[in-house]
Amino acid sequence: MSATPHRRAIRGLTLIELLVAMAVGLVVVLAAVSALTVARRGFTTVDAASQLRDNGRFAADMIQRIGVQTGYRDVFFAATPRQPTTTDPAPSIMGFNNAKVNLTSPLTSSTARPATEAGTGSDVLIMRYQPAQIHTMTVSSTDADKTMIDCAGNAPATVADINTTAARDALMASVFSIGVNQGEPTLMCTYYDSATSAWLSSPIVQGVENFQVLYGVDGVTAGTATAAGAASPNVPNAYLRADQIGVSGNSTATNANWRRVRSVRIGMVLRSAKGAAQDSQTQTFYPFGPTKGSATGTTGSAFADATNDPGTVFQPTPDGRLRQTLTFTIHLRNDQGL
């Protein structure tokens, strides 16, 4: 009689009880995994967004740093007038629309970008300036003070002898464009390497898939030579593409127009690695910002021209990446004249 209750107390689970316990446990595990997955994905998105902001800040800082130098000339040349000459020196700022860098001659020509290549519709921006000399009592030194750098961070150790005619127009250059690095569209820096006597390109920020440039000009009409002696209040009254500043068949007029550039408006679209976005939707980006061309205009219409400048209306294929636009304007503080 006393054994029966004892046997009932120590008996195991029935099959139904075991199945119910397993089902409850499975629900708990699935809920935990789901919560972990959501948390992990949220962390990935936040981390990618933070990286995009950091990349954007770095790219803007670098371009603005070079922009501040653009047009700079050593005090010796800035303080002395140019003598009459037939030489037409290259402008301090110029660029190419919807193109990529030609490493053979990056300052005078560009290469067409295939439609299938990353960065389609992006532009090339060229900024030139003069390294500063360490001035001595005898002004015979050719040592540079190393305050002027190119986009790769290189500072020349020497400058041209200021007593030579060619020294006045001896400028260093930084070229910004979009290239491909490790399979990703990248903001590239092209610079002249004195050690190898060749133009080299190095990556600045990876994940920049769209790079747009407009030039704030003073008194320039698209494709037209500016009248000699035209007033120049040094305030931009229009923003033009690089191909609108050039004058067909007239390099002198083209250079004169480039010298009337007073500011540069930069627009970029940066992207993260795949899988960072919470969803994949078709999006349209306006690298030059959301400003409307008129009160009734559509978003981004102020600087967008899908026909002549397709990169200004950018609609990438949905691929699970986060994207961010970056827009800023650089006002050139150095005289862009001769």
N, C-alpha and C positions, 0 to 999 in steps of 0.2 A: 504493500500500500504506500509506503514512504518513498519507493524508488520512482514511481510514476511522475510525481511533480518535478523531481530532479532531472529526469530525462527530458521533460518538456522545457525546462529552463535553459538547457545547454544545446538544444537542437539548432541547426544552421538555418540559412535563409532559403526560402523557397525560390523556385525559378522565376516566378512572377516578381517577387521582391527584388531579386538580383537585376532583372531587366529594367525595373523602374529605377533602381539606383544608378545603373549605367546610363539610362536616358537622362536623368537629372544631372549626372556628372558631365555627360557630353554637352548638354546645354550650357553648363557653367564654363566648360573649356572653350566652346564656340564663342560665347560672350566675351571671354577674356582675350581670345585671339583677335576677335573683331575690334575690341577696344584698343588692343596693342597696334593693330594694323592702321586704324584711324589716327592714333597718336603718332605713329611713325611717319605716316604720310603727311600729317600736319607739320611735323618737325622738318621733314624734307622740303616742304613748300616754304616754310618760314626761313629756313637756311638758304634756299635758292634765291628767295626775294632779297635777303640781306646781301648775298653775294652779288646780285645784279646791281644793287645800289652802290656797293663798294667799287665794282668795276666801272660804273658810270661816273662816279666821282673821280676815280683815277684818270679815266680817259679825258674828262673835262679839264682836270687840273693840268694834264700834260699839254693839251692843245692850247689852253690859255697861257701856259708858261711860255710856249714858243710864240704865241700870238703877241705877247708883250714885247718880245725881241724883234718882231718883224719890222723891217725898214730901218733898224738901228744902224747908225754909222759911227765910226770912231770919231772922237771929238776933233781930231786934226782935220778930217774931211768935212765934218758938219760945220766947222767954223770957217772954212775956206770955200769960196764959190767955185763951181765947175767952170773950167775954161771952155770957150767955144770949140766944139769938135764935131766931127761927123759920126762919131760913135753913138749908137743908141743902146745904152745898157739895158739889161733885162729888168723888168719890174720886180719889186720886192715880194709881191704876192700875185699868185695866179693859180690856175687849176684847169681841170678837164672834167667835162660833164659826162656821166654814164660811161666810165672807162676804168681801166686798171693801169697800174704802173708799168712803164716800159723800162726795165733795168738798164738797157743799153744807153738811153738818153732820157731819163725821167723828167728833166726840166724843160724839154722842148717838144716831147711827143708822148703819146699814150697808146695803149693797146686796147682793142675792143674786147669786151668780156662776153664769153659765150652765154647764151640765155639759160643754159643748164647749170652754170657755175654759181656757187653761193656768192651773194653780194651783187647780183644783177641789179642794175640801176644806180649803183653807188658811184660816188664821185672821187676825184683826186684833188687834194689841196696841197699847194706848194707855198712854203713860207721861207723867205731869204733874209739874211741879216749879216752884219759884219762883226767878226770877233774884235774885241777891244784890245788895244796894245798897252803894255806897261810903259808909260811915258817917263822918260828920264830927261835930265838937263840937256843931253845931246840929241835927243829924239832919234837915236840911231839903233835902238834896240828893236828886235823883231819878236820879242817874247810876248805872248798873249797873257792877259790877266786871268784867263780861264773862267770868266763870269758868264760867257755865252756858251750854251750847249746846244747840241742837236737833239732830235727827238729820241735818240738812243742813250742820251745822257753823256755823250762824249764832248769834251772841251778841247779845242785845238791848243797845242803847246806853243805854236808860233803863228805869226801873221806875216803878210807881205810887207816888204820894206816900203814905208810911206813915201820914200823919195822917188819911187818908181811910178810911172803913169798908170800901170795896170792895177796898182794897189787900191785905188779909189773904188773900183768895181769888183774887187775880190771879195765875194760873199760866200758864206756857208749856207746850206739849205737843209730843210726838213720837209719830207713829203709824207703825207698821211693818206692812206687808202685802205681798201678792204682786200685781203688775201685769204688764202686757206692755209691753216696750220693744224696739223694732226687731225685733218678731216673736218675741222670746224672753221666757219667764217670768223676772221680775226681782224681787228684794227692793226694795221701794219705801219711801221716806221721805215722809211727808206732814206738812207744817208750815205754820204761819201766816206769811204774808209781809206784814209791816207796810207795806211800800212800796205794795203793790197792795190791801191790806185783803182778801186772799183766801187760801184754802187751796190750796197747791200740792203736787204730788207730783214727786219726782225720784228717779232710779234710784240704788241703792247698790251692789248686786252683781247682775250679769246671770247667768242660768242657775240661779237658785233656783226650783224648780218646786213645792216643797212646804214650807209654813211652819206648824208646829203649836205651840200654846201650851197649857200646863196651869198652873193657879194653885195654889200651896201655901197652903192656908187653915188657920186655927186655930179649931177649934170650929164650923165651918159644915157644916150638913147640906144636901145638894143640894136646891135649890128651896124651902128653908124659912128663915123669918126667925130670926135668932139671938136668943136671949132677952136682954133688956136686962140689963146687968151681968154677963153670963156671963164666967167666968174666961178670961183671955187671957195665956198664958205666952209668947206670941210665937214659938212653934215650930209649924211646919206639921204637921198630923197627917193630912192627906189632900190629894190633888191632884184638882182639879175642872176641868171645861170652863167656858168663859165662860157658856154657857147654863144651867149647873147652879148658878151663884152667884146669878143673878137670881131674884127672887121675883115671880111674876106679879101684876100690878096693884098692887104696893107698891114704889114707888121709894125710899121711906125705908129699908125693910128691905133692898132691893137694895144701896143705897149702904153701909149698915152692914156687909153681908157683904163687899163689896169692900174695905172698910177693914181686914178681917181677913186679907188676903192678905199672906203673909210671904215668899214666894219665887215665882219663875217658872221653869218648866221649858220650854226651847225645843228644838224638834226641826226639822231642815231636811233636805231632799234637794237637792243641787246636781248639775247636769249639765254636761257639756262640749259642744263642738261635735260635729257628726256625723262619723263616721269615725275617732274616736279610740280606740274599743274594738277589741280584737283579734278579738272574735267578737260575735255578737248572740244573746243568750240571754234568756229570760224570767226576770226577777229580782223578788224581793219585798223591799221596804225598810221598816224600822221606824224612823221619825224619832226616836222616844223611846228608842231603844237596844234591845239584844238581851236585856235582863233578862227572866226568866221570871216569870209570875205565881205559880207554885208549883213545887215540885220536879219535878212531872210535866207542867208546862205547856209550851207551845210557845214557841219563840224570839219575843221581842217581846211576849209576852202580858201583861206587867205593866202597860203603859200603853196597849195597843192596844184599840180598840173599833170594829171594822169596821162595826157597825150604826149607832151613834150618832155616831161620829166617823170617817168613812171615810178621811180623810187619814192616820190613824195606821197604816194598813196600805196601803202604796203599791206598786202593781204597774204600772209604765209599759210602754208598747208597746216591744218591742225595736227599737231604731233606730240601733244602732252608736255610741251615746254612752257615755262613762264616767259613772258616778254615784257619789256619796259622801254618806253621812249625817253629820250634825253634831248632837250632842246636848250640852247644857250646862244648868246650873241657876244662876240668879242669886238670891242671898239679899238681900232689900231691907234696907238698913241704916238707912233713915230711918223714923221713926214714921209709919204710914199713917193714924193717927187724925186727929181734928180739931185 
